[in-house]
Amino acid sequence: MAVQEKKTNSSRYYSNKRIRARIDKLLFENAKVQSSLGTDTTEEEWDKAREHTKKIAYKIYEIDKDFALSNFLEVNFKDVL
């Protein structure tokens, strides 16, 4: 049997309870925004939701860069980097 390597993640989200709580709060806010979108949503509403998600992603990036980069692939963080 081969020994599996344990995955290491440098994200502080997984090792720091306070950081996890702050990020979870932001993720919950993002979930509320995303869940309000539907098939009858206008393009303007979609744009507002995308911008709101982007703002949340930037806030998460300030807290934990690794977590944000791995979980918000649709957001371009080059402006922040």
C-alpha positions as CSV (number, residue, x, y, z in Angstrom):
1,M,0.0,0.0,0.0
2,A,1.2,3.4,-0.9
3,V,1.4,6.0,1.8
4,Q,-0.7,9.0,0.9
5,E,0.8,12.4,1.5
6,K,-1.1,14.6,3.8
7,K,-2.3,17.7,2.0
8,T,-1.0,20.9,3.5
9,N,-2.9,24.1,3.0
10,S,-1.3,27.4,3.8
11,S,-4.7,29.1,4.2
12,R,-5.2,30.4,7.7
13,Y,-8.9,29.7,7.3
14,Y,-8.3,26.1,8.3
15,S,-6.1,26.8,11.3
16,N,-7.4,30.0,12.9
17,K,-10.9,30.1,14.4
18,R,-11.2,33.9,14.3
19,I,-10.2,34.1,10.7
20,R,-12.6,31.3,9.8
21,A,-15.4,33.1,11.6
22,R,-14.7,36.4,9.8
23,I,-14.6,34.7,6.4
24,D,-17.6,32.5,7.1
25,K,-19.6,35.7,7.8
26,L,-18.5,37.2,4.5
27,L,-19.3,33.9,2.7
28,F,-22.8,33.9,4.2
29,E,-23.3,37.4,2.9
30,N,-22.2,36.3,-0.5
31,A,-24.5,33.3,-0.4
32,K,-27.5,35.6,0.3
33,V,-26.6,37.7,-2.7
34,Q,-26.2,34.6,-5.0
35,S,-29.4,33.0,-3.7
36,S,-31.5,36.0,-4.6
37,L,-30.7,35.6,-8.3
38,G,-33.0,33.6,-10.5
39,T,-34.2,33.1,-14.1
40,D,-36.2,36.3,-14.0
41,T,-33.2,38.4,-12.8
42,T,-32.4,41.4,-15.0
43,E,-28.9,42.0,-16.4
44,E,-28.6,45.0,-14.1
45,E,-29.3,42.8,-11.0
46,W,-26.7,40.3,-12.2
47,D,-24.1,43.1,-12.6
48,K,-24.9,44.4,-9.1
49,A,-24.5,40.9,-7.7
50,R,-21.2,40.3,-9.5
51,E,-19.9,43.6,-8.1
52,H,-21.0,42.7,-4.6
53,T,-19.4,39.3,-4.8
54,K,-16.2,41.0,-6.1
55,K,-16.2,43.4,-3.0
56,I,-16.7,40.4,-0.7
57,A,-13.9,38.5,-2.4
58,Y,-11.5,41.5,-2.0
59,K,-12.4,41.6,1.7
60,I,-11.6,37.9,2.1
61,Y,-8.4,38.5,0.1
62,E,-7.3,41.1,2.7
63,I,-7.9,38.5,5.5
64,D,-6.6,35.3,3.8
65,K,-5.0,35.6,0.3
66,D,-4.7,31.8,-0.2
67,F,-8.4,31.2,0.6
68,A,-9.6,33.9,-1.7
69,L,-7.4,32.9,-4.6
70,S,-8.6,29.3,-4.4
71,N,-12.3,30.0,-3.9
72,F,-13.0,33.0,-6.0
73,L,-11.6,31.9,-9.4
74,E,-13.9,34.2,-11.3
75,V,-12.4,37.3,-9.6
76,N,-9.3,38.9,-11.0
77,F,-7.1,39.8,-8.0
78,K,-4.3,41.3,-10.2
79,D,-5.5,44.8,-9.2
80,V,-4.8,43.8,-5.6
81,L,-1.6,41.8,-6.1
